[in-house]
Amino acid sequence: QKEVEQNSGPLSVPEGAIASLNCTYSDRGSQSFFWYRQYSGKSPELIMFIYSNGDKEDGRFTAQLNKASQYVSLLIRDSQPSDSATYLCAGGDNNAGNMLTFGGGTRLMVKP
Amino acid sequence: DGGITQSPKYLFRKEGQNVTLSCEQNLNHDAMYWYRQDPGQGLRLIYYSQIVNDFQKGDIAEGYSVSREKKESFPLTVTSAQKNPTAFYLCASSIKWGTEAFFGQGTRLTVV
């Protein structure tokens, strides 16, 4: 059973701080990883994806992947109250036809 | 305006009735997916289709059925065999299997 694990939170950070969201996965066959943001009652929206070890930056967001440790993270710099949402991590497994497996999500609260 | 359209947004069903949720995309994506989300939970895969006229069961297919007769359409039928159908249903598509998926706005189904 492939699993993607996230701390459900809530993770509370003050406005302007760096929010660090973490995700671990059990399947070493996972090759691609995706971060989605989901506001309450809404559908998930894609923030970033990462395929290679290391960091990938896009604006205030940085995704980090460490395949040896089976660990993916999302850093949000200069957090804003509008970043308050649930963040879903998903992993894709090439050996299973890139089946996407989602974690349960981490709820982030950014306090003004 | 390209995107993924799910309808209806809210749906009420009596116990014992089948109901069909619509999902249409005009993004020319090959792959389409149906997920279920329960309150405070992550996404669980119901069915997926990598290409037109083909679909596969996901992790929780029992009580559901799908068809993929057209590339742009992937309707989901929730049958009376689904014992606990009240949930938020999300349709997604990706340009090809395994790449980043984009979601529709979701259908919230309530059994009354």
gemmi code that builds the backbone of each chain (N, CA, C; Angstrom):
import gemmi

chains = {
    "A": [
        ("GLN", (0.848, -1.185, 0.000), (0.000, 0.000, 0.000), (0.891, 1.245, 0.000)),
        ("LYS", (0.777, 2.008, -1.073), (1.563, 3.230, -1.137), (0.930, 4.255, -0.214)),
        ("GLU", (1.773, 4.957, 0.548), (1.235, 5.950, 1.465), (1.996, 7.249, 1.353)),
        ("VAL", (1.255, 8.317, 1.510), (1.823, 9.655, 1.595), (1.303, 10.233, 2.896)),
        ("GLU", (2.218, 10.617, 3.760), (1.852, 11.050, 5.104), (2.119, 12.536, 5.300)),
        ("GLN", (1.156, 13.195, 5.913), (1.300, 14.598, 6.282), (0.759, 14.801, 7.682)),
        ("ASN", (1.357, 15.708, 8.408), (0.825, 16.105, 9.700), (-0.435, 16.932, 9.448)),
        ("SER", (-1.536, 16.565, 10.095), (-2.803, 17.233, 9.779), (-2.865, 18.669, 10.274)),
        ("GLY", (-1.985, 18.998, 11.271), (-1.966, 20.351, 11.802), (-3.099, 20.587, 12.801)),
        ("PRO", (-3.505, 21.850, 13.020), (-3.092, 22.985, 12.220), (-1.685, 23.483, 12.544)),
        ("LEU", (-1.018, 23.983, 11.514), (0.258, 24.649, 11.653), (-0.031, 26.145, 11.675)),
        ("SER", (0.339, 26.772, 12.755), (0.044, 28.190, 12.913), (1.337, 28.996, 12.834)),
        ("VAL", (1.374, 29.994, 11.950), (2.550, 30.852, 11.821), (2.094, 32.302, 11.784)),
        ("PRO", (2.928, 33.227, 12.263), (2.558, 34.643, 12.176), (2.772, 35.172, 10.766)),
        ("GLU", (2.031, 36.194, 10.434), (2.163, 36.831, 9.126), (3.603, 37.277, 8.908)),
        ("GLY", (4.124, 37.000, 7.706), (5.487, 37.375, 7.370), (6.525, 36.302, 7.647)),
        ("ALA", (6.142, 35.263, 8.378), (7.077, 34.187, 8.706), (7.152, 33.174, 7.569)),
        ("ILE", (8.075, 32.234, 7.710), (8.180, 31.125, 6.752), (7.372, 29.945, 7.282)),
        ("ALA", (6.494, 29.442, 6.443), (5.729, 28.236, 6.795), (6.395, 27.045, 6.120)),
        ("SER", (6.605, 25.999, 6.897), (7.258, 24.793, 6.373), (6.300, 23.617, 6.475)),
        ("LEU", (5.938, 23.072, 5.343), (4.990, 21.960, 5.284), (5.733, 20.720, 4.807)),
        ("ASN", (5.509, 19.618, 5.499), (6.296, 18.422, 5.224), (5.441, 17.240, 4.805)),
        ("CYS", (6.069, 16.343, 4.072), (5.362, 15.188, 3.521), (6.367, 14.050, 3.386)),
        ("THR", (6.002, 12.875, 3.833), (6.846, 11.704, 3.630), (6.066, 10.675, 2.828)),
        ("TYR", (6.806, 9.838, 2.102), (6.139, 8.841, 1.283), (6.815, 7.502, 1.449)),
        ("SER", (6.028, 6.455, 1.284), (6.538, 5.118, 1.568), (7.077, 4.400, 0.343)),
        ("ASP", (6.665, 4.822, -0.844), (6.995, 4.085, -2.060), (8.216, 4.680, -2.755)),
        ("ARG", (9.296, 3.928, -2.767), (10.514, 4.425, -3.405), (10.364, 4.564, -4.907)),
        ("GLY", (9.295, 3.974, -5.453), (9.044, 4.115, -6.884), (8.457, 5.458, -7.261)),
        ("SER", (8.044, 6.216, -6.273), (7.462, 7.533, -6.566), (8.502, 8.436, -7.196)),
        ("GLN", (8.102, 9.080, -8.286), (9.048, 9.868, -9.061), (8.694, 11.344, -9.112)),
        ("SER", (7.425, 11.638, -8.994), (6.976, 13.015, -9.145), (6.091, 13.392, -7.975)),
        ("PHE", (6.176, 14.663, -7.613), (5.447, 15.121, -6.421), (4.784, 16.456, -6.704)),
        ("PHE", (3.607, 16.603, -6.120), (2.780, 17.766, -6.405), (2.271, 18.353, -5.103)),
        ("TRP", (2.232, 19.670, -5.046), (1.633, 20.363, -3.909), (0.392, 21.110, -4.392)),
        ("TYR", (-0.713, 20.877, -3.676), (-1.968, 21.544, -3.974), (-2.402, 22.346, -2.755)),
        ("ARG", (-3.065, 23.469, -3.007), (-3.673, 24.265, -1.950), (-5.195, 24.123, -2.081)),
        ("GLN", (-5.854, 23.915, -0.952), (-7.305, 23.754, -0.961), (-7.913, 24.647, 0.108)),
        ("TYR", (-8.670, 25.637, -0.331), (-9.425, 26.463, 0.603), (-10.677, 25.697, 1.011)),
        ("SER", (-11.183, 26.022, 2.187), (-12.331, 25.304, 2.735), (-13.519, 25.334, 1.777)),
        ("GLY", (-14.040, 24.170, 1.453), (-15.198, 24.068, 0.582), (-14.907, 24.190, -0.895)),
        ("LYS", (-13.629, 24.356, -1.231), (-13.244, 24.515, -2.632), (-12.441, 23.323, -3.114)),
        ("SER", (-12.160, 23.305, -4.405), (-11.371, 22.216, -4.966), (-9.879, 22.550, -4.882)),
        ("PRO", (-9.020, 21.536, -4.920), (-7.576, 21.785, -4.851), (-7.064, 22.520, -6.089)),
        ("GLU", (-6.081, 23.385, -5.867), (-5.431, 24.047, -6.983), (-3.934, 23.769, -6.910)),
        ("LEU", (-3.344, 23.496, -8.051), (-1.939, 23.127, -8.115), (-1.056, 24.335, -7.807)),
        ("ILE", (-0.097, 24.132, -6.890), (0.865, 25.181, -6.592), (2.181, 24.896, -7.294)),
        ("MET", (2.707, 23.680, -7.081), (4.003, 23.337, -7.642), (4.102, 21.842, -7.861)),
        ("PHE", (5.025, 21.476, -8.734), (5.382, 20.077, -8.868), (6.906, 19.978, -8.928)),
        ("ILE", (7.434, 18.838, -8.501), (8.871, 18.643, -8.492), (9.179, 17.207, -8.833)),
        ("TYR", (10.179, 16.999, -9.688), (10.552, 15.666, -10.120), (11.974, 15.295, -9.700)),
        ("SER", (12.816, 16.295, -9.494), (14.230, 16.028, -9.245), (14.621, 16.373, -7.822)),
        ("ASN", (15.612, 15.690, -7.303), (16.148, 16.017, -5.985), (16.600, 17.467, -5.947)),
        ("GLY", (16.382, 18.091, -4.785), (16.842, 19.463, -4.630), (15.675, 20.405, -4.426)),
        ("ASP", (15.920, 21.660, -4.743), (14.931, 22.710, -4.524), (14.387, 23.228, -5.848)),
        ("LYS", (13.137, 23.639, -5.799), (12.516, 24.310, -6.943), (11.734, 25.498, -6.417)),
        ("GLU", (12.054, 26.669, -6.937), (11.453, 27.886, -6.409), (10.494, 28.502, -7.417)),
        ("ASP", (9.399, 29.034, -6.891), (8.426, 29.748, -7.729), (7.804, 30.829, -6.859)),
        ("GLY", (8.313, 32.051, -7.017), (7.798, 33.154, -6.210), (8.082, 32.934, -4.739)),
        ("ARG", (7.045, 32.988, -3.934), (7.225, 32.791, -2.475), (7.289, 31.322, -2.091)),
        ("PHE", (7.099, 30.438, -3.046), (7.042, 29.012, -2.757), (8.331, 28.303, -3.179)),
        ("THR", (8.801, 27.392, -2.320), (9.929, 26.533, -2.658), (9.567, 25.102, -2.302)),
        ("ALA", (9.655, 24.224, -3.294), (9.470, 22.801, -3.042), (10.832, 22.147, -2.918)),
        ("GLN", (10.943, 21.218, -1.979), (12.194, 20.510, -1.758), (11.929, 19.012, -1.810)),
        ("LEU", (12.779, 18.291, -2.502), (12.626, 16.846, -2.634), (13.923, 16.155, -2.255)),
        ("ASN", (13.809, 15.156, -1.391), (14.943, 14.335, -0.998), (14.512, 12.879, -1.146)),
        ("LYS", (14.872, 12.285, -2.278), (14.409, 10.931, -2.567), (15.056, 9.899, -1.645)),
        ("ALA", (16.279, 10.153, -1.219), (16.953, 9.196, -0.320), (16.214, 9.097, 1.007)),
        ("SER", (15.722, 10.225, 1.489), (14.982, 10.257, 2.752), (13.479, 10.114, 2.547)),
        ("GLN", (13.039, 10.054, 1.301), (11.613, 9.933, 0.961), (10.820, 11.057, 1.613)),
        ("TYR", (11.247, 12.258, 1.301), (10.747, 13.439, 2.011), (10.553, 14.573, 1.009)),
        ("VAL", (9.383, 15.211, 1.110), (9.081, 16.363, 0.257), (8.604, 17.480, 1.168)),
        ("SER", (8.986, 18.699, 0.879), (8.512, 19.809, 1.692), (8.125, 20.981, 0.810)),
        ("LEU", (7.324, 21.848, 1.384), (6.921, 23.100, 0.730), (7.176, 24.228, 1.713)),
        ("LEU", (7.981, 25.200, 1.293), (8.226, 26.373, 2.110), (7.469, 27.554, 1.512)),
        ("ILE", (6.804, 28.296, 2.380), (6.100, 29.496, 1.948), (6.743, 30.665, 2.679)),
        ("ARG", (7.415, 31.513, 1.921), (8.068, 32.684, 2.522), (7.082, 33.833, 2.635)),
        ("ASP", (7.331, 34.722, 3.610), (6.473, 35.893, 3.788), (4.996, 35.482, 3.806)),
        ("SER", (4.665, 34.569, 4.690), (3.299, 34.037, 4.744), (2.277, 35.143, 4.928)),
        ("GLN", (1.160, 34.993, 4.232), (0.069, 35.943, 4.300), (-1.191, 35.250, 4.823)),
        ("PRO", (-2.099, 36.007, 5.435), (-3.363, 35.386, 5.887), (-4.086, 34.672, 4.751)),
        ("SER", (-3.915, 35.137, 3.521), (-4.564, 34.486, 2.380), (-3.949, 33.123, 2.053)),
        ("ASP", (-2.812, 32.813, 2.657), (-2.214, 31.484, 2.481), (-2.874, 30.443, 3.390)),
        ("SER", (-3.718, 30.892, 4.291), (-4.396, 29.961, 5.202), (-5.295, 29.031, 4.407)),
        ("ALA", (-4.976, 27.759, 4.461), (-5.673, 26.749, 3.655), (-5.141, 25.378, 4.065)),
        ("THR", (-5.659, 24.359, 3.437), (-5.107, 23.011, 3.607), (-4.209, 22.715, 2.404)),
        ("TYR", (-3.019, 22.203, 2.689), (-2.059, 21.917, 1.629), (-1.929, 20.401, 1.479)),
        ("LEU", (-2.180, 19.938, 0.271), (-2.154, 18.513, -0.036), (-0.894, 18.167, -0.808)),
        ("CYS", (-0.238, 17.122, -0.359), (0.931, 16.583, -1.049), (0.487, 15.339, -1.807)),
        ("ALA", (0.986, 15.165, -3.031), (0.642, 13.975, -3.818), (1.902, 13.438, -4.477)),
        ("GLY", (2.014, 12.123, -4.517), (3.150, 11.473, -5.144), (2.696, 10.608, -6.303)),
        ("GLY", (3.505, 10.564, -7.365), (3.199, 9.740, -8.524), (4.241, 8.653, -8.669)),
        ("ASP", (3.786, 7.454, -9.021), (4.671, 6.288, -9.101), (4.766, 5.837, -10.544)),
        ("ASN", (5.935, 5.997, -11.141), (6.124, 5.576, -12.533), (5.835, 4.100, -12.729)),
        ("ASN", (6.178, 3.283, -11.727), (5.995, 1.849, -11.871), (4.528, 1.451, -11.838)),
        ("ALA", (3.698, 2.310, -11.314), (2.247, 2.031, -11.278), (1.535, 2.925, -12.268)),
        ("GLY", (2.228, 3.268, -13.339), (1.601, 4.120, -14.329), (1.362, 5.516, -13.814)),
        ("ASN", (2.211, 5.963, -12.909), (2.106, 7.315, -12.355), (0.812, 7.550, -11.607)),
        ("MET", (0.338, 6.553, -10.931), (-0.829, 6.729, -10.085), (-0.522, 7.776, -9.024)),
        ("LEU", (-1.382, 8.777, -8.906), (-1.214, 9.800, -7.890), (-1.832, 9.346, -6.579)),
        ("THR", (-1.053, 9.438, -5.509), (-1.550, 9.141, -4.166), (-1.462, 10.412, -3.343)),
        ("PHE", (-2.568, 10.798, -2.717), (-2.620, 12.028, -1.948), (-2.430, 11.751, -0.461)),
        ("GLY", (-1.755, 12.690, 0.203), (-1.727, 12.699, 1.651), (-3.004, 13.325, 2.175)),
        ("GLY", (-3.182, 13.265, 3.499), (-4.395, 13.781, 4.105), (-4.457, 15.299, 4.201)),
        ("GLY", (-3.323, 15.955, 3.953), (-3.302, 17.405, 3.976), (-2.888, 17.985, 5.313)),
        ("THR", (-2.255, 19.156, 5.263), (-1.887, 19.926, 6.458), (-2.621, 21.242, 6.413)),
        ("ARG", (-3.311, 21.540, 7.502), (-4.025, 22.813, 7.578), (-3.073, 23.881, 8.091)),
        ("LEU", (-2.920, 24.950, 7.325), (-2.054, 26.075, 7.681), (-2.906, 27.266, 8.070)),
        ("MET", (-2.534, 27.887, 9.186), (-3.195, 29.112, 9.634), (-2.142, 30.196, 9.759)),
        ("VAL", (-2.322, 31.283, 9.020), (-1.398, 32.413, 9.095), (-2.113, 33.538, 9.837)),
        ("LYS", (-1.550, 33.905, 11.001), (-2.225, 34.875, 11.864), (-1.679, 36.275, 11.643)),
        ("PRO", (-2.582, 37.253, 11.446), (-2.145, 38.645, 11.217), (-1.415, 39.197, 12.429)),
    ],
    "B": [
        ("ASP", (-12.893, 29.834, -22.924), (-12.387, 29.712, -21.568), (-12.170, 28.252, -21.251)),
        ("GLY", (-10.899, 27.838, -21.169), (-10.616, 26.432, -20.949), (-10.716, 26.049, -19.506)),
        ("GLY", (-11.137, 24.786, -19.267), (-11.212, 24.346, -17.902), (-11.962, 23.047, -17.751)),
        ("ILE", (-12.209, 22.705, -16.505), (-12.934, 21.485, -16.163), (-14.226, 21.894, -15.466)),
        ("THR", (-15.327, 21.417, -15.961), (-16.634, 21.805, -15.438), (-17.332, 20.606, -14.837)),
        ("GLN", (-17.679, 20.740, -13.571), (-18.462, 19.708, -12.905), (-19.863, 20.252, -12.637)),
        ("SER", (-20.835, 19.393, -12.810), (-22.196, 19.814, -12.488), (-22.987, 18.620, -11.971)),
        ("PRO", (-23.963, 18.887, -11.074), (-24.215, 20.172, -10.442), (-23.221, 20.438, -9.320)),
        ("LYS", (-23.284, 21.620, -8.729), (-22.401, 21.942, -7.620), (-22.874, 21.256, -6.342)),
        ("TYR", (-24.192, 21.210, -6.169), (-24.798, 20.532, -5.027), (-25.825, 19.540, -5.553)),
        ("LEU", (-25.892, 18.380, -4.920), (-26.811, 17.337, -5.366), (-27.346, 16.598, -4.158)),
        ("PHE", (-28.655, 16.410, -4.159), (-29.281, 15.674, -3.077), (-29.910, 14.418, -3.666)),
        ("ARG", (-29.747, 13.331, -2.975), (-30.238, 12.058, -3.481), (-30.945, 11.308, -2.379)),
        ("LYS", (-32.018, 10.637, -2.738), (-32.692, 9.775, -1.773), (-31.971, 8.435, -1.742)),
        ("GLU", (-32.020, 7.820, -0.605), (-31.422, 6.492, -0.486), (-32.040, 5.540, -1.505)),
        ("GLY", (-31.202, 4.718, -2.103), (-31.685, 3.740, -3.069), (-31.701, 4.232, -4.498)),
        ("GLN", (-31.389, 5.507, -4.712), (-31.389, 6.056, -6.061), (-29.981, 6.121, -6.624)),
        ("ASN", (-29.877, 5.888, -7.923), (-28.622, 6.159, -8.618), (-28.580, 7.633, -9.009)),
        ("VAL", (-27.374, 8.172, -9.085), (-27.235, 9.563, -9.508), (-25.950, 9.688, -10.313)),
        ("THR", (-25.981, 10.550, -11.348), (-24.809, 10.728, -12.209), (-24.259, 12.129, -12.073)),
        ("LEU", (-22.948, 12.203, -11.835), (-22.241, 13.465, -11.727), (-21.514, 13.717, -13.039)),
        ("SER", (-21.645, 14.938, -13.517), (-21.066, 15.285, -14.819), (-19.678, 15.893, -14.655)),
        ("CYS", (-18.782, 15.572, -15.590), (-17.460, 16.180, -15.651), (-17.082, 16.359, -17.113)),
        ("GLU", (-16.843, 17.602, -17.495), (-16.477, 17.925, -18.880), (-15.222, 18.788, -18.867)),
        ("GLN", (-14.304, 18.501, -19.797), (-13.103, 19.330, -19.918), (-12.868, 19.690, -21.382)),
        ("ASN", (-12.420, 20.928, -21.584), (-12.112, 21.372, -22.947), (-10.633, 21.702, -23.086)),
        ("LEU", (-9.813, 21.007, -22.298), (-8.372, 21.220, -22.281), (-7.633, 20.257, -23.202)),
        ("ASN", (-8.376, 19.364, -23.844), (-7.789, 18.341, -24.712), (-6.869, 17.398, -23.930)),
        ("HIS", (-7.212, 17.165, -22.664), (-6.433, 16.271, -21.815), (-6.819, 14.819, -22.071)),
        ("ASP", (-5.807, 13.956, -22.084), (-6.066, 12.533, -22.274), (-6.594, 11.857, -20.998)),
        ("ALA", (-6.012, 12.208, -19.856), (-6.311, 11.492, -18.620), (-7.352, 12.236, -17.793)),
        ("MET", (-8.256, 11.477, -17.206), (-9.264, 12.050, -16.312), (-9.420, 11.165, -15.088)),
        ("TYR", (-9.844, 11.784, -13.994), (-9.878, 11.095, -12.695), (-11.118, 11.516, -11.917)),
        ("TRP", (-11.576, 10.614, -11.054), (-12.588, 10.949, -10.064), (-12.032, 10.637, -8.677)),
        ("TYR", (-12.152, 11.642, -7.776), (-11.754, 11.473, -6.391), (-12.946, 11.743, -5.492)),
        ("ARG", (-12.857, 11.154, -4.331), (-13.835, 11.416, -3.282), (-13.093, 12.025, -2.092)),
        ("GLN", (-13.712, 13.039, -1.459), (-13.111, 13.641, -0.263), (-14.170, 13.719, 0.822)),
        ("ASP", (-13.859, 13.138, 1.955), (-14.717, 13.219, 3.135), (-14.198, 14.315, 4.049)),
        ("PRO", (-15.047, 14.874, 4.904), (-14.651, 16.020, 5.740), (-13.349, 15.783, 6.494)),
        ("GLY", (-12.411, 16.707, 6.361), (-11.146, 16.616, 7.061), (-10.209, 15.547, 6.547)),
        ("GLN", (-10.544, 14.965, 5.412), (-9.732, 13.871, 4.873), (-9.068, 14.264, 3.563)),
        ("GLY", (-8.136, 13.405, 3.136), (-7.501, 13.611, 1.845), (-8.371, 13.096, 0.720)),
        ("LEU", (-7.783, 12.978, -0.463), (-8.502, 12.534, -1.647), (-8.287, 11.043, -1.870)),
        ("ARG", (-9.371, 10.358, -2.171), (-9.268, 8.939, -2.489), (-9.751, 8.710, -3.915)),
        ("LEU", (-8.982, 7.931, -4.659), (-9.240, 7.726, -6.078), (-10.344, 6.701, -6.288)),
        ("ILE", (-11.360, 7.086, -7.066), (-12.474, 6.189, -7.353), (-12.237, 5.459, -8.675)),
        ("TYR", (-12.088, 6.197, -9.740), (-11.819, 5.657, -11.071), (-10.893, 6.619, -11.801)),
        ("TYR", (-10.189, 6.091, -12.796), (-9.383, 6.939, -13.659), (-9.402, 6.406, -15.078)),
        ("SER", (-9.104, 7.293, -16.001), (-9.095, 6.940, -17.417), (-7.866, 7.580, -18.046)),
        ("GLN", (-7.040, 6.758, -18.650), (-5.825, 7.282, -19.275), (-6.083, 7.736, -20.700)),
        ("ILE", (-7.144, 7.201, -21.286), (-7.427, 7.525, -22.678), (-8.883, 7.197, -22.942)),
        ("VAL", (-9.431, 7.782, -23.996), (-10.846, 7.556, -24.288), (-11.108, 6.067, -24.505)),
        ("ASN", (-12.308, 5.643, -24.091), (-12.775, 4.255, -24.189), (-12.021, 3.297, -23.277)),
        ("ASP", (-11.295, 3.825, -22.318), (-10.597, 2.973, -21.350), (-10.677, 3.605, -19.973)),
        ("PHE", (-10.924, 2.791, -18.956), (-10.908, 3.296, -17.588), (-10.562, 2.153, -16.639)),
        ("GLN", (-10.076, 2.534, -15.471), (-9.619, 1.559, -14.480), (-10.168, 1.906, -13.106)),
        ("LYS", (-10.337, 0.896, -12.273), (-10.769, 1.117, -10.901), (-9.638, 1.717, -10.082)),
        ("GLY", (-10.009, 2.618, -9.199), (-9.072, 3.153, -8.228), (-9.182, 2.397, -6.924)),
        ("ASP", (-8.898, 3.083, -5.830), (-8.862, 2.432, -4.526), (-10.240, 2.146, -3.932)),
        ("ILE", (-11.256, 2.917, -4.348), (-12.576, 2.781, -3.708), (-13.680, 2.743, -4.762)),
        ("ALA", (-13.563, 1.858, -5.744), (-14.492, 1.829, -6.881), (-15.849, 1.190, -6.570)),
        ("GLU", (-15.944, 0.443, -5.499), (-17.192, -0.278, -5.222), (-18.360, 0.672, -5.041)),
        ("GLY", (-19.441, 0.410, -5.794), (-20.624, 1.254, -5.704), (-20.625, 2.415, -6.683)),
        ("TYR", (-19.603, 2.490, -7.519), (-19.488, 3.552, -8.516), (-19.306, 2.941, -9.905)),
        ("SER", (-19.688, 3.711, -10.936), (-19.383, 3.313, -12.306), (-19.086, 4.555, -13.128)),
        ("VAL", (-18.323, 4.368, -14.211), (-17.947, 5.481, -15.072), (-18.027, 5.042, -16.529)),
        ("SER", (-17.923, 6.017, -17.411), (-17.777, 5.757, -18.834), (-16.850, 6.817, -19.409)),
        ("ARG", (-16.216, 6.498, -20.528), (-15.339, 7.474, -21.203), (-15.519, 7.296, -22.710)),
        ("GLU", (-16.689, 7.686, -23.160), (-17.031, 7.538, -24.572), (-16.472, 8.681, -25.414)),
        ("LYS", (-16.239, 9.808, -24.774), (-15.672, 10.967, -25.447), (-14.488, 11.468, -24.654)),
        ("LYS", (-13.519, 12.039, -25.324), (-12.312, 12.505, -24.662), (-12.629, 13.560, -23.618)),
        ("GLU", (-13.603, 14.397, -23.889), (-13.861, 15.527, -23.014), (-14.802, 15.216, -21.853)),
        ("SER", (-15.363, 14.001, -21.806), (-16.396, 13.722, -20.816), (-16.095, 12.460, -20.018)),
        ("PHE", (-16.309, 12.521, -18.690), (-16.021, 11.377, -17.829), (-17.054, 11.375, -16.694)),
        ("PRO", (-18.296, 10.991, -16.978), (-19.333, 11.015, -15.945), (-19.177, 9.879, -14.932)),
        ("LEU", (-19.567, 10.187, -13.709), (-19.503, 9.226, -12.605), (-20.913, 8.941, -12.118)),
        ("THR", (-21.281, 7.674, -12.042), (-22.571, 7.282, -11.491), (-22.359, 6.699, -10.108)),
        ("VAL", (-23.066, 7.266, -9.140), (-23.055, 6.748, -7.780), (-24.278, 5.852, -7.658)),
        ("THR", (-24.073, 4.583, -7.486), (-25.198, 3.650, -7.472), (-25.714, 3.436, -6.053)),
        ("SER", (-26.832, 2.773, -5.969), (-27.435, 2.484, -4.663), (-26.576, 1.505, -3.863)),
        ("ALA", (-25.623, 0.867, -4.528), (-24.734, -0.069, -3.841), (-23.670, 0.644, -3.014)),
        ("GLN", (-23.503, 1.929, -3.241), (-22.536, 2.705, -2.459), (-23.188, 3.015, -1.117)),
        ("LYS", (-22.641, 2.469, -0.051), (-23.311, 2.511, 1.259), (-23.229, 3.859, 1.946)),
        ("ASN", (-22.223, 4.626, 1.653), (-22.045, 5.925, 2.320), (-21.640, 6.966, 1.294)),
        ("PRO", (-22.561, 7.389, 0.436), (-22.196, 8.234, -0.699), (-22.043, 9.712, -0.399)),
        ("THR", (-22.481, 10.169, 0.766), (-22.387, 11.592, 1.077), (-20.923, 11.998, 1.163)),
        ("ALA", (-20.503, 12.904, 0.265), (-19.095, 13.306, 0.183), (-18.968, 14.422, -0.831)),
        ("PHE", (-17.760, 14.935, -0.945), (-17.380, 15.928, -1.941), (-16.661, 15.189, -3.063)),
        ("TYR", (-17.202, 15.274, -4.283), (-16.633, 14.534, -5.406), (-15.887, 15.481, -6.327)),
        ("LEU", (-14.664, 15.115, -6.630), (-13.798, 15.961, -7.437), (-13.365, 15.235, -8.696)),
        ("CYS", (-13.525, 15.905, -9.811), (-13.061, 15.407, -11.097), (-11.788, 16.167, -11.459)),
        ("ALA", (-10.839, 15.487, -12.059), (-9.589, 16.121, -12.456), (-9.162, 15.594, -13.819)),
        ("SER", (-8.285, 16.340, -14.452), (-7.731, 15.879, -15.726), (-6.278, 16.297, -15.816)),
        ("SER", (-5.532, 15.573, -16.634), (-4.151, 15.947, -16.896), (-3.862, 15.672, -18.361)),
        ("ILE", (-2.861, 16.428, -18.883), (-2.603, 16.342, -20.316), (-2.252, 14.914, -20.727)),
        ("LYS", (-1.539, 14.240, -19.856), (-1.324, 12.817, -20.048), (-1.151, 12.194, -18.673)),
        ("TRP", (-1.266, 10.884, -18.634), (-1.193, 10.140, -17.385), (0.099, 10.456, -16.654)),
        ("GLY", (-0.046, 10.850, -15.383), (1.119, 11.056, -14.548), (1.611, 12.470, -14.451)),
        ("THR", (1.103, 13.347, -15.266), (1.499, 14.758, -15.174), (0.552, 15.487, -14.223)),
        ("GLU", (0.841, 16.752, -13.991), (0.052, 17.490, -13.006), (-1.423, 17.518, -13.398)),
        ("ALA", (-2.261, 17.273, -12.408), (-3.704, 17.211, -12.623), (-4.354, 18.507, -12.172)),
        ("PHE", (-5.417, 18.883, -12.879), (-6.177, 20.085, -12.562), (-7.604, 19.670, -12.234)),
        ("PHE", (-8.177, 20.331, -11.243), (-9.455, 19.908, -10.708), (-10.608, 20.804, -11.150)),
        ("GLY", (-11.789, 20.194, -11.251), (-13.017, 20.948, -11.383), (-13.418, 21.513, -10.028)),
        ("GLN", (-14.553, 22.201, -9.979), (-14.951, 22.877, -8.736), (-15.627, 21.941, -7.758)),
        ("GLY", (-15.893, 20.710, -8.165), (-16.436, 19.719, -7.246), (-17.954, 19.668, -7.209)),
        ("THR", (-18.471, 18.520, -6.826), (-19.905, 18.323, -6.583), (-20.069, 17.789, -5.178)),
        ("ARG", (-20.901, 18.474, -4.403), (-21.155, 18.020, -3.041), (-22.453, 17.221, -3.052)),
        ("LEU", (-22.339, 15.929, -2.798), (-23.481, 15.017, -2.823), (-23.927, 14.726, -1.403)),
        ("THR", (-25.219, 14.861, -1.181), (-25.806, 14.554, 0.120), (-26.952, 13.569, -0.069)),
        ("VAL", (-26.918, 12.498, 0.681), (-28.015, 11.525, 0.657), (-28.994, 11.884, 1.760)),
        ("VAL", (-30.267, 12.024, 1.374), (-31.284, 12.429, 2.345), (-32.305, 11.305, 2.546)),
    ],
}
model = gemmi.Model(1)
for chain_id, residues in chains.items():
    chain = gemmi.Chain(chain_id)
    for i, (resn, *xyz) in enumerate(residues, 1):
        res = gemmi.Residue()
        res.name, res.seqid = resn, gemmi.SeqId(i, " ")
        for name, pos in zip(("N", "CA", "C"), xyz):
            atom = gemmi.Atom()
            atom.name, atom.element = name, gemmi.Element(name[0])
            atom.pos, atom.b_iso = gemmi.Position(*pos), 0.0
            res.add_atom(atom)
        chain.add_residue(res)
    model.add_chain(chain)
structure = gemmi.Structure()
structure.add_model(model)
structure.setup_entities()
